[in-house]
Amino acid sequence: MRGDYGAPEFDWSILEVPTPKAMALGQLGFSWLELAGRLATVTQEEFLREPRPGAFNVVRRGEARTPRTLGTGEWVAEWPEGPDEPGPRTIAWLVAHLTETYVERWEWTFGERQRRRQDVVVHGDVDDAREELARWVGAWREGVESVPDDEIMTVGLSQATEIDAAAPFGHLVLHLNRELIHHGSEIFVLTDLYRSDPA
């Protein structure tokens, strides 16, 4: 495993700031601190291991088992037909999904509003993947920090989706926190299961 890939430091003083933005940033920062710590321990084998055969995974271009894929480089994430299609996913897939979520929301809030989720770079190497995710979670956090407190509920600050464009920005901040907590929890469960399996 390579060295530091951007593991965060958490500024505990934010928990004393009585604003909605500080509350959201505190939740984001602490949630990322926990997930980044777990991702730092994930091995390459765990990263691509399928909890059952056919689980959504990250594969080399041309080897996908799904009709849709996401990613622009050598690796792609297998993508479901529907937005909420159930099924097991690998840690690699979960990291790719979190990355594309943060890339697209940053791009359409603080960036040039050109790239979409299909434009992300997907990585099959665990070190590269966690570096990429750390980069975009950090960029998103910095973007949110740059929004003045009295503008955090601005409607249409993000144009990533129709819902984002119609909603106060604070709702999107909390949504991305939920995504990190939700999928981070799945990563924790998968690593716990793998490490308790005697096989």
C-alpha positions in Angstrom: 0.0 0.0 0.0 1.2 3.5 -0.9 1.6 6.1 1.8 -0.7 9.0 2.6 -3.6 9.4 0.1 -5.2 12.4 1.7 -6.5 11.0 4.9 -8.2 13.9 6.6 -7.7 15.7 9.8 -10.8 16.7 11.7 -11.2 20.2 13.2 -13.2 19.5 16.3 -13.8 23.2 16.8 -16.4 23.2 14.1 -18.7 21.4 16.6 -18.9 24.6 18.6 -20.1 26.7 15.7 -23.9 27.2 15.9 -24.8 27.5 12.2 -26.5 25.0 9.8 -23.4 25.1 7.5 -21.1 24.2 10.4 -23.4 21.3 11.4 -23.4 19.9 7.9 -19.6 20.3 7.6 -19.1 18.7 11.0 -21.1 15.7 9.9 -19.2 15.5 6.6 -15.8 15.8 8.2 -16.3 13.3 10.9 -18.0 10.8 8.5 -15.1 11.1 6.1 -12.6 10.7 8.9 -14.2 7.4 9.8 -14.5 6.1 6.2 -11.1 7.2 5.1 -9.6 5.4 8.1 -11.3 2.2 7.0 -10.4 2.6 3.3 -6.8 3.0 4.3 -6.9 -0.7 5.5 -8.6 -2.1 2.4 -6.5 -4.6 0.5 -6.5 -5.0 -3.3 -8.1 -8.4 -2.8 -10.9 -7.0 -0.7 -11.4 -4.0 -3.0 -12.4 -6.2 -6.0 -13.8 -9.2 -4.1 -17.4 -10.0 -5.1 -19.7 -10.8 -2.1 -21.4 -13.1 -4.5 -20.8 -14.0 -8.2 -22.1 -11.3 -10.5 -22.0 -8.5 -8.0 -21.6 -5.0 -9.6 -17.8 -4.4 -9.8 -15.1 -2.4 -11.4 -13.6 -4.2 -14.4 -11.3 -3.5 -17.4 -13.0 -1.9 -20.3 -14.6 -4.5 -22.5 -15.0 -7.0 -19.7 -18.3 -5.6 -18.2 -21.2 -8.0 -17.6 -23.8 -5.2 -17.7 -25.1 -3.3 -20.8 -24.2 0.0 -19.2 -20.9 1.1 -17.7 -19.5 4.3 -16.2 -16.0 5.6 -16.6 -13.7 7.1 -19.3 -10.4 5.2 -18.8 -9.0 1.7 -18.8 -11.4 0.7 -16.0 -15.2 1.0 -15.9 -17.9 0.5 -13.2 -20.6 -1.9 -14.2 -23.8 0.1 -14.1 -27.4 -1.1 -13.4 -30.2 -0.5 -15.8 -32.3 1.4 -13.3 -31.3 4.0 -10.7 -32.3 1.8 -7.7 -31.7 -1.7 -9.1 -30.9 -3.9 -6.1 -28.0 -6.2 -6.0 -24.7 -6.7 -4.2 -21.8 -4.4 -5.0 -18.1 -4.6 -4.4 -16.1 -2.1 -2.4 -14.5 -0.9 -5.7 -18.0 -0.2 -7.1 -19.0 1.7 -4.0 -15.9 3.8 -4.1 -16.5 4.5 -7.8 -20.1 5.5 -7.1 -19.2 7.8 -4.3 -16.5 9.4 -6.5 -18.8 10.0 -9.4 -21.4 11.5 -7.0 -18.9 14.0 -5.6 -17.4 14.8 -9.0 -20.7 15.6 -10.6 -22.1 17.7 -7.7 -18.8 19.6 -7.4 -18.6 20.3 -11.1 -22.2 21.6 -11.3 -21.9 23.7 -8.2 -18.4 25.0 -8.1 -16.9 23.9 -11.4 -17.4 24.7 -15.1 -20.7 22.8 -15.3 -19.6 20.5 -18.2 -18.6 17.1 -16.9 -21.1 14.5 -15.9 -20.8 11.2 -13.9 -20.0 9.3 -17.1 -16.9 11.5 -17.5 -15.2 10.3 -14.2 -12.0 8.2 -14.1 -12.7 4.9 -12.5 -9.8 3.0 -10.9 -9.3 -0.8 -10.5 -6.3 -0.2 -8.2 -7.3 0.4 -4.6 -4.7 3.1 -3.9 -5.6 5.1 -7.0 -9.3 4.8 -6.2 -9.1 6.0 -2.7 -6.8 8.9 -3.7 -9.4 9.9 -6.3 -12.3 9.7 -3.8 -10.3 11.7 -1.2 -9.6 14.4 -3.8 -13.2 14.9 -4.6 -14.6 14.7 -1.1 -11.9 17.3 -0.2 -12.9 19.5 -3.2 -16.6 19.3 -2.2 -15.8 20.2 1.4 -13.8 23.2 0.4 -16.5 24.3 -1.9 -19.2 24.1 0.8 -16.9 25.9 3.2 -16.6 28.8 0.6 -20.3 29.4 0.6 -21.2 32.2 3.0 -23.4 31.1 5.9 -26.3 33.4 4.7 -26.2 31.8 1.3 -26.2 28.1 2.3 -29.9 27.8 1.6 -29.7 29.5 -1.9 -32.0 27.8 -4.3 -30.3 26.7 -7.6 -26.8 27.1 -6.4 -26.2 23.6 -7.8 -27.4 22.7 -11.3 -26.4 19.0 -11.2 -30.0 17.7 -11.4 -33.5 19.1 -11.7 -34.0 18.4 -8.0 -30.7 20.2 -7.0 -31.7 23.2 -9.2 -35.0 23.5 -7.4 -33.8 22.9 -3.9 -32.1 25.0 -1.2 -28.4 24.2 -1.4 -28.3 22.9 2.2 -30.5 20.0 1.2 -27.9 18.9 -1.3 -25.1 19.2 1.3 -27.0 16.9 3.6 -27.8 14.5 0.7 -24.2 14.0 -0.1 -23.4 13.5 3.6 -26.1 10.8 3.5 -24.5 9.2 0.5 -21.1 9.1 2.3 -22.7 7.6 5.4 -24.9 5.1 3.6 -22.2 3.7 1.2 -19.5 4.1 3.8 -21.5 1.8 6.1 -21.7 -0.8 3.3 -18.0 -0.7 2.9 -17.6 -1.2 6.7 -20.0 -4.2 6.6 -18.2 -5.8 3.6 -14.8 -5.5 5.2 -16.1 -6.8 8.5 -17.6 -9.8 6.7 -14.4 -10.5 4.7 -12.2 -10.3 7.7 -14.4 -12.6 9.8 -14.6 -15.3 7.0 -12.1 -18.1 7.8 -11.9 -19.1 4.1 
